[in-house]
Amino acid sequence: MSHESPSTHARAHAPAPSAHPRRGRLLAVLCLAQFMLIADVTVVNVALPTIGAELGLSSGALTWTVTAYTLFFGSLLLLGGRLADAVGPRRTFLAGLLLFTAASVGCGLASGAGVLVTARSVQGVGAALMSPAAMALVLTLFHGADRHRALSVWAAIGGSGAAVGVLLGGLFTAGPGWEWVFFLNVPVGLLAAAAVTALLGRTPGTGRPAAPARPDLPGALALTATPALLVYGLTQARDHGFGDPAAWLPLAASVLACAVFVAIERTVKHPLVRLTVLTRRPLVGGSLVMLAASGLLISAFFLNSFYAQRVMNASALETGLAFLPVAVAVALGAHLGARAVRSLGWRPVGAAGFLLTAAGAFLLTGMDSGSGTWSSLVPGFTLFSLGMGPVFVCATTAATSGLPHQDGGLASGLVNTAHELGAALGIAALAALAGAALEAGPGNGAPVDAGGFGTAFTACALVAAAAAIASVFLLPSGRPDPAQGPVMVH
């Protein structure tokens, strides 16, 4: 049963405002910007060996090249979402986009670990401002059945962006150089900023609210510290194990910061987050499904990237091209899932998607050192990703169903935070299961040992099967209303 108040219910079912005449082009530009952010989570994976060799980076510096971006992206998303609500999604989006673009230049020009990791951190800050604001703009521009279709397209970006990121990493590393992994963001960012400014104009609901809320600085600090400590702790757990103080101390501090945040929000006059919003079952359930889906998909990219290059001895270019069918599978799954959700509802489609993912993971457990990339890895991973497409659609559309306008940024921030934290948790857990297998392979002279990968893929299959059962309870039992968009929740 939904936890919406009567006034919220009335707002959700109120007549939709007039449609923006250029909303289709705006959706394309916003999706392009979001695609760039998600691709940057995985784009450096294939390029890391080359970056490390050319810049003389240690293994720790290489790790932080990846995790610095995720750390700041994941820890600041909720704050970025609330800023979009407070100062307007248009301003927040443009500020984040320009910051991300400028930091991309710094990444490409970096000559050492300090500059590269700092620039990747600033990229994460820009992404945390930009992503929830972009989704809030989508919620503002689209209404009724159009909103469901727009969010289905948006959901497909989460999986296909990660796949294309690996592909681009391989292409640029083998071609003009790893620097272009970052330089490509510059023309895309400038184009997106100019297009959004020209197309959006002064559209109602996208600018600064008439009566912006007063800043809740203590709540903002606690809200930022909670996911930051969680992501940092998970990163340390991946490198040192969960029993190491470097891992469990920040994880415990994250729980404490969360408790402090709740206490602050209960007492301040103008809270940063109305806690009643976080009691909405569709929002919490959709975010948890996103957490599981992102953890499975991003960690599968991580494992398969290592497997292809270190066990199958594939080149960076071959590895990137192998993920092209995966990107197509995610997009196709999202398209089919969006249509199925409208007729069958969230629960059966979400469960079916997770079951397909479990079947794909089971196929991956049969690989060994003699398996071929295209004959073994690609078929299993493609089926895995085909199931992820509908799950991303279910998570995104269910979480944002029936939302009042003023909470669009916060909700999108929560969903995107679940995406980033799921990735961090999944990689930390599965890297621990794979163990020494991540270091094995002909590429570094160590003997081939694929056993750890088999254990990790088995865990993926079990988690996906468990998520299929859990999604029946987490997702709403209804389906999107064809007339009103995703507001039928139970």
C-alpha positions as CSV (number, residue, x, y, z in Angstrom):
1,M,0.0,0.0,0.0
2,S,1.3,3.4,-0.9
3,H,2.3,5.8,1.9
4,E,1.2,8.9,0.0
5,S,-0.9,11.6,1.7
6,P,-4.3,12.6,0.2
7,S,-2.7,15.9,-1.0
8,T,0.2,14.0,-2.6
9,H,-2.3,11.6,-4.2
10,A,-4.2,14.5,-5.6
11,R,-1.1,16.1,-7.0
12,A,-0.1,12.9,-8.6
13,H,-3.4,12.6,-10.4
14,A,-3.9,16.2,-11.2
15,P,-4.2,17.1,-14.9
16,A,-0.8,17.1,-16.5
17,P,0.6,20.5,-17.5
18,S,1.0,21.3,-21.2
19,A,3.7,19.3,-22.8
20,H,7.0,21.0,-23.7
21,P,7.2,21.2,-27.5
22,R,10.9,20.1,-27.6
23,R,10.7,17.5,-24.8
24,G,11.9,14.7,-27.2
25,R,15.1,16.5,-28.1
26,L,15.6,17.5,-24.5
27,L,15.3,13.9,-23.4
28,A,17.9,12.9,-26.0
29,V,20.4,15.5,-24.7
30,L,19.8,14.6,-21.0
31,C,20.2,10.9,-21.8
32,L,23.5,11.7,-23.6
33,A,24.8,13.6,-20.6
34,Q,23.7,10.7,-18.2
35,F,25.3,8.2,-20.6
36,M,28.6,10.0,-20.4
37,L,28.5,9.9,-16.5
38,I,27.7,6.2,-16.4
39,A,30.3,5.3,-19.1
40,D,32.9,7.0,-17.0
41,V,32.4,4.5,-14.2
42,T,33.8,1.7,-16.5
43,V,35.6,3.5,-19.2
44,V,39.0,3.4,-17.5
45,N,38.9,-0.3,-16.6
46,V,40.4,-1.4,-19.9
47,A,42.8,1.5,-20.1
48,L,44.3,1.1,-16.6
49,P,47.3,-1.1,-17.5
50,T,48.4,1.5,-20.2
51,I,47.7,4.5,-17.8
52,G,49.8,2.8,-15.1
53,A,52.7,2.1,-17.4
54,E,52.8,5.5,-19.0
55,L,52.4,7.5,-15.8
56,G,54.4,5.1,-13.6
57,L,51.4,4.6,-11.2
58,S,51.4,2.2,-8.3
59,S,48.7,-0.4,-7.9
60,G,47.1,1.7,-5.2
61,A,47.1,4.8,-7.4
62,L,45.4,2.7,-10.2
63,T,42.7,1.6,-7.7
64,W,42.0,5.2,-6.7
65,T,41.8,6.2,-10.3
66,V,38.6,4.1,-10.5
67,T,37.3,4.5,-6.9
68,A,37.8,8.3,-6.5
69,Y,35.1,8.9,-9.1
70,T,32.7,6.4,-7.6
71,L,33.4,7.7,-4.1
72,F,32.4,11.3,-4.8
73,F,29.7,10.4,-7.2
74,G,28.0,8.1,-4.8
75,S,28.5,10.2,-1.6
76,L,27.2,13.5,-3.0
77,L,24.2,12.3,-5.0
78,L,21.5,12.8,-2.4
79,L,22.9,16.2,-1.6
80,G,22.9,17.0,-5.3
81,G,19.3,15.9,-5.6
82,R,18.2,18.1,-2.8
83,L,20.1,21.0,-4.3
84,A,18.2,20.5,-7.5
85,D,15.0,20.8,-5.5
86,A,16.3,23.9,-3.7
87,V,17.9,26.0,-6.4
88,G,16.3,24.5,-9.5
89,P,17.3,21.5,-11.7
90,R,18.4,23.6,-14.6
91,R,21.0,25.5,-12.7
92,T,22.2,22.5,-10.8
93,F,22.5,20.4,-14.1
94,L,24.5,23.1,-15.9
95,A,26.8,23.7,-12.9
96,G,27.5,19.9,-12.6
97,L,28.0,19.5,-16.3
98,L,30.5,22.3,-16.7
99,L,32.4,21.1,-13.6
100,F,32.5,17.5,-15.0
101,T,33.7,18.7,-18.4
102,A,36.5,20.9,-16.9
103,A,37.7,18.0,-14.7
104,S,37.8,15.7,-17.8
105,V,40.4,18.1,-19.3
106,G,42.4,17.7,-16.1
107,C,42.2,13.9,-16.3
108,G,43.5,13.9,-19.9
109,L,46.4,16.3,-19.2
110,A,47.4,14.5,-15.9
111,S,51.1,13.7,-15.7
112,G,51.0,11.9,-12.3
113,A,48.9,10.1,-9.7
114,G,48.0,13.2,-7.7
115,V,46.6,15.2,-10.6
116,L,44.7,12.3,-12.1
117,V,43.1,11.2,-8.8
118,T,42.2,14.8,-7.9
119,A,40.6,15.4,-11.3
120,R,38.7,12.1,-11.1
121,S,37.4,13.2,-7.7
122,V,36.2,16.6,-9.2
123,Q,34.5,14.6,-12.0
124,G,32.6,12.7,-9.3
125,V,31.4,16.0,-7.7
126,G,30.2,17.3,-11.0
127,A,28.4,14.0,-11.8
128,A,26.7,14.0,-8.4
129,L,25.3,17.5,-9.1
130,M,24.4,16.7,-12.7
131,S,22.7,13.3,-12.6
132,P,19.8,13.8,-10.1
133,A,19.2,17.3,-11.7
134,A,18.9,15.7,-15.1
135,M,16.4,13.1,-13.9
136,A,14.4,15.8,-12.1
137,L,14.2,17.6,-15.5
138,V,12.9,14.5,-17.1
139,L,10.2,14.2,-14.3
140,T,9.3,17.8,-14.9
141,L,9.1,17.6,-18.7
142,F,7.2,14.4,-19.1
143,H,3.8,13.5,-17.7
144,G,1.3,10.6,-17.9
145,A,2.2,7.7,-20.2
146,D,5.0,9.8,-21.8
147,R,6.8,9.9,-18.4
148,H,6.8,6.1,-18.2
149,R,8.3,5.9,-21.7
150,A,10.9,8.5,-20.9
151,L,12.0,6.8,-17.7
152,S,12.2,3.5,-19.5
153,V,14.7,5.1,-22.0
154,W,16.5,6.7,-19.0
155,A,16.8,3.3,-17.2
156,A,18.4,1.7,-20.3
157,I,21.3,4.2,-20.0
158,G,22.3,2.7,-16.7
159,G,23.4,-0.6,-18.2
160,S,24.3,0.3,-21.8
161,G,26.4,3.2,-20.6
162,A,28.6,0.8,-18.5
163,A,29.0,-1.5,-21.5
164,V,29.8,1.2,-24.0
165,G,32.3,2.6,-21.5
166,V,34.3,-0.6,-21.6
167,L,34.1,-0.6,-25.4
168,L,35.3,3.1,-25.7
169,G,38.1,2.3,-23.2
170,G,39.4,-0.4,-25.5
171,L,39.0,1.6,-28.7
172,F,40.8,4.7,-27.4
173,T,43.5,2.8,-25.6
174,A,44.3,0.9,-28.8
175,G,43.9,4.0,-31.0
176,P,44.7,7.6,-30.2
177,G,45.6,7.0,-26.6
178,W,44.1,6.7,-23.2
179,E,43.8,10.5,-22.8
180,W,40.9,10.5,-25.2
181,V,38.9,8.4,-22.8
182,F,38.6,11.7,-21.0
183,F,39.0,14.3,-23.8
184,L,35.8,12.8,-25.5
185,N,33.8,14.2,-22.6
186,V,34.7,17.8,-23.5
187,P,32.8,18.2,-26.8
188,V,29.9,16.1,-25.5
189,G,29.7,18.2,-22.3
190,L,29.8,21.6,-24.2
191,L,27.2,20.4,-26.7
192,A,24.9,19.2,-24.0
193,A,25.2,22.5,-22.0
194,A,24.5,24.6,-25.1
195,A,21.6,22.4,-26.2
196,V,19.9,22.3,-22.8
197,T,20.2,26.1,-22.4
198,A,18.7,26.7,-25.9
199,L,15.9,24.1,-25.8
200,L,14.8,24.4,-22.1
201,G,14.7,28.2,-21.8
202,R,12.6,29.4,-18.9
203,T,10.4,26.3,-18.7
204,P,8.2,26.4,-15.5
205,G,9.4,24.1,-12.8
206,T,13.1,24.0,-14.0
207,G,14.3,27.3,-12.4
208,R,14.8,28.5,-8.9
209,P,11.7,27.9,-6.6
210,A,9.8,31.1,-5.5
211,A,10.5,30.3,-1.9
212,P,13.7,28.2,-1.7
213,A,14.3,26.3,1.5
214,R,16.8,27.5,4.1
215,P,20.0,25.5,4.0
216,D,20.3,22.7,6.5
217,L,24.1,22.6,6.8
218,P,24.4,20.0,9.7
219,G,22.0,17.7,7.8
220,A,24.0,18.2,4.6
221,L,27.3,17.3,6.2
222,A,25.8,14.1,7.8
223,L,24.0,13.2,4.6
224,T,27.3,13.5,2.7
225,A,29.3,11.6,5.3
226,T,27.0,8.6,5.4
227,P,27.4,7.3,1.8
228,A,31.0,8.7,1.6
229,L,32.1,6.5,4.5
230,L,30.2,3.6,3.2
231,V,31.8,3.7,-0.2
232,Y,35.2,4.3,1.3
233,G,34.8,1.3,3.6
234,L,33.6,-0.9,0.8
235,T,36.6,0.1,-1.3
236,Q,39.0,-0.7,1.6
237,A,37.2,-4.0,2.1
238,R,37.8,-4.9,-1.5
239,D,41.5,-4.2,-1.1
240,H,42.1,-5.5,2.5
241,G,39.1,-7.6,3.5
242,F,36.1,-6.7,5.7
243,G,38.0,-7.8,8.9
244,D,40.6,-5.0,8.5
245,P,40.1,-1.9,10.6
246,A,40.6,0.2,7.5
247,A,37.3,-1.3,6.2
248,W,35.1,-1.8,9.2
249,L,35.9,1.4,11.0
250,P,34.5,3.6,8.2
251,L,31.6,1.3,7.7
252,A,30.7,1.6,11.4
253,A,31.2,5.4,11.2
254,S,28.8,5.4,8.2
255,V,26.1,3.8,10.4
256,L,26.8,6.4,13.1
257,A,26.6,9.3,10.6
258,C,23.2,7.9,9.3
259,A,21.9,7.9,12.9
260,V,23.1,11.5,13.4
261,F,21.5,12.5,10.1
262,V,18.1,11.1,11.2
263,A,18.3,12.8,14.6
264,I,19.1,16.2,12.9
265,E,16.3,15.9,10.4
266,R,13.8,15.1,13.2
267,T,14.7,18.3,15.1
268,V,15.6,21.1,12.6
269,K,12.8,23.5,11.5
270,H,13.7,23.3,7.8
271,P,15.1,19.7,7.2
272,L,17.1,18.9,4.2
273,V,15.1,15.7,3.7
274,R,11.6,15.2,4.8
275,L,11.8,11.8,6.4
276,T,8.3,10.9,5.4
277,V,9.5,10.8,1.8
278,L,11.8,7.9,2.7
279,T,8.8,5.9,4.1
280,R,7.3,5.6,0.6
281,R,7.4,1.9,-0.2
282,P,7.8,2.3,-4.0
283,L,10.7,4.7,-3.6
284,V,12.5,2.5,-1.0
285,G,11.7,-0.8,-2.8
286,G,12.7,0.5,-6.2
287,S,16.0,1.8,-4.8
288,L,16.8,-1.5,-3.2
289,V,16.1,-3.3,-6.5
290,M,18.4,-0.8,-8.2
291,L,21.1,-1.6,-5.6
292,A,21.0,-5.3,-6.4
293,A,20.8,-4.7,-10.2
294,S,23.7,-2.3,-10.3
295,G,25.8,-4.5,-8.0
296,L,25.3,-7.5,-10.3
297,L,25.9,-5.7,-13.6
298,I,28.9,-3.5,-12.7
299,S,30.6,-6.3,-10.9
300,A,30.0,-8.6,-13.8
301,F,31.8,-6.0,-16.1
302,F,34.6,-5.9,-13.6
303,L,35.0,-9.7,-13.5
304,N,34.6,-10.3,-17.3
305,S,37.1,-7.5,-18.1
306,F,39.7,-9.3,-16.0
307,Y,38.7,-12.7,-17.3
308,A,39.0,-11.7,-21.0
309,Q,42.4,-10.0,-20.6
310,R,44.1,-12.1,-18.0
311,V,42.7,-15.6,-18.5
312,M,41.7,-15.5,-22.2
313,N,44.6,-13.2,-23.1
314,A,42.4,-10.8,-25.1
315,S,43.7,-7.4,-26.1
316,A,42.1,-4.1,-24.9
317,L,40.4,-3.7,-28.2
318,E,39.1,-7.2,-28.3
319,T,37.8,-6.9,-24.8
320,G,36.0,-3.7,-25.7
321,L,34.4,-5.1,-28.8
322,A,33.2,-8.2,-26.9
323,F,31.0,-5.9,-24.8
324,L,29.2,-4.4,-27.7
325,P,26.5,-7.2,-27.8
326,V,26.1,-6.6,-24.1
327,A,25.2,-3.0,-24.6
328,V,22.7,-4.0,-27.3
329,A,21.2,-6.6,-24.9
330,V,20.7,-4.1,-22.1
331,A,19.0,-1.6,-24.4
332,L,16.8,-4.3,-26.0
333,G,15.9,-5.7,-22.5
334,A,14.9,-2.2,-21.3
335,H,12.7,-1.7,-24.4
336,L,10.9,-5.0,-24.0
337,G,10.7,-4.6,-20.3
338,A,9.1,-1.1,-20.6
339,R,6.3,-2.6,-22.8
340,A,5.9,-5.6,-20.4
341,V,5.6,-3.5,-17.3
342,R,2.7,-1.5,-18.8
343,S,0.7,-4.8,-19.4
344,L,2.0,-7.1,-16.6
345,G,3.1,-4.8,-13.8
346,W,6.4,-4.3,-12.0
347,R,6.6,-7.5,-9.9
348,P,6.5,-10.2,-12.6
349,V,8.7,-8.3,-15.0
350,G,11.3,-7.5,-12.3
351,A,11.3,-11.2,-11.2
352,A,11.6,-12.5,-14.7
353,G,14.5,-10.1,-15.4
354,F,16.5,-11.3,-12.4
355,L,15.8,-15.0,-13.4
356,L,17.3,-14.3,-16.9
357,T,20.3,-12.7,-15.2
358,A,20.7,-15.8,-13.0
359,A,20.6,-18.0,-16.1
360,G,23.3,-16.0,-17.8
361,A,25.5,-16.1,-14.7
362,F,25.1,-19.8,-14.5
363,L,26.4,-20.1,-18.1
364,L,29.4,-18.0,-17.1
365,T,30.3,-20.5,-14.4
366,G,31.1,-23.1,-17.1
367,M,34.1,-21.0,-18.6
368,D,37.7,-22.2,-18.1
369,S,41.1,-21.1,-19.4
370,G,40.5,-22.9,-22.7
371,S,37.2,-21.1,-23.4
372,G,36.9,-18.5,-26.2
373,T,35.7,-14.9,-25.6
374,W,33.0,-15.0,-28.3
375,S,32.0,-18.6,-27.9
376,S,31.7,-18.7,-24.1
377,L,31.9,-15.3,-22.4
378,V,29.8,-13.2,-24.8
379,P,26.7,-15.6,-24.9
380,G,26.5,-15.9,-21.1
381,F,27.1,-12.2,-20.4
382,T,24.6,-11.1,-23.1
383,L,21.9,-13.2,-21.6
384,F,22.9,-11.8,-18.2
385,S,22.6,-8.3,-19.5
386,L,19.3,-8.9,-21.3
387,G,17.7,-9.7,-18.0
388,M,19.2,-6.5,-16.4
389,G,17.4,-4.2,-18.9
390,P,13.9,-4.8,-17.6
391,V,15.1,-4.7,-14.0
392,F,16.6,-1.2,-14.4
393,V,13.2,-0.1,-15.9
394,C,11.3,-1.6,-13.0
395,A,13.5,0.0,-10.4
396,T,13.5,3.5,-11.9
397,T,9.8,3.7,-12.8
398,A,8.6,2.2,-9.6
399,A,10.8,4.4,-7.4
400,T,9.6,7.6,-9.0
401,S,5.9,6.6,-9.2
402,G,3.4,9.1,-7.8
403,L,6.1,11.6,-6.7
404,P,5.1,15.2,-5.8
405,H,7.1,17.6,-7.9
406,Q,9.1,19.1,-5.1
407,D,10.7,15.7,-4.2
408,G,11.8,14.8,-7.7
409,G,15.4,15.7,-7.2
410,L,15.6,13.9,-3.8
411,A,14.1,10.7,-5.2
412,S,16.3,10.7,-8.3
413,G,19.3,11.2,-6.0
414,L,18.3,8.2,-3.9
415,V,17.9,6.0,-6.9
416,N,21.2,7.1,-8.4
417,T,22.9,6.6,-5.0
418,A,21.6,3.1,-4.9
419,H,23.2,2.6,-8.4
420,E,26.6,3.8,-7.3
421,L,26.6,2.0,-3.9
422,G,25.4,-1.2,-5.5
423,A,28.4,-1.0,-7.9
424,A,30.8,-0.5,-5.0
425,L,29.3,-3.3,-2.9
426,G,29.2,-5.8,-5.8
427,I,32.8,-5.2,-6.8
428,A,34.0,-5.4,-3.2
429,A,32.2,-8.7,-2.5
430,L,32.9,-10.5,-5.8
431,A,36.6,-9.4,-6.0
432,A,37.0,-11.0,-2.5
433,L,35.4,-14.2,-3.8
434,A,37.5,-14.2,-7.0
435,G,40.6,-13.7,-4.8
436,A,44.0,-14.6,-6.5
437,A,42.3,-15.4,-9.8
438,L,42.2,-11.6,-10.5
439,E,46.0,-11.7,-10.6
440,A,46.3,-14.8,-12.8
441,G,46.8,-15.1,-16.5
442,P,49.3,-15.1,-19.3
443,G,49.2,-11.3,-19.4
444,N,51.3,-11.1,-16.3
445,G,53.2,-14.3,-16.3
446,A,51.2,-16.0,-13.5
447,P,49.7,-19.4,-14.1
448,V,46.1,-19.5,-15.3
449,D,43.6,-20.2,-12.6
450,A,39.9,-19.6,-13.4
451,G,38.5,-21.3,-10.3
452,G,38.0,-18.0,-8.4
453,F,36.0,-16.6,-11.2
454,G,33.8,-19.6,-11.2
455,T,33.1,-19.0,-7.5
456,A,32.3,-15.4,-8.2
457,F,29.9,-16.1,-11.1
458,T,28.2,-18.8,-9.0
459,A,27.6,-16.1,-6.3
460,C,26.1,-13.8,-9.1
461,A,23.7,-16.5,-10.0
462,L,22.6,-17.1,-6.4
463,V,22.2,-13.4,-5.7
464,A,20.2,-12.9,-8.9
465,A,17.9,-15.8,-8.0
466,A,17.4,-14.4,-4.5
467,A,16.7,-10.9,-5.9
468,A,14.0,-12.4,-8.2
469,I,12.2,-13.6,-5.1
470,A,12.8,-10.4,-3.1
471,S,11.6,-8.2,-6.0
472,V,8.1,-9.6,-5.6
473,F,8.0,-8.0,-2.2
474,L,10.0,-4.9,-2.9
475,L,8.3,-3.7,-6.1
476,P,4.7,-2.4,-6.1
477,S,2.1,-4.9,-7.1
478,G,0.4,-2.5,-9.6
479,R,1.4,-1.2,-13.0
480,P,1.8,2.2,-14.6
481,D,-1.6,3.8,-15.4
482,P,-1.7,4.4,-19.2
483,A,-3.5,7.7,-18.6
484,Q,-1.5,9.0,-15.6
485,G,2.0,7.5,-15.9
486,P,3.6,5.5,-13.1
487,V,1.3,6.3,-10.3
488,M,-0.7,3.1,-9.6
489,V,1.1,1.7,-6.6
490,H,0.0,-0.7,-3.9
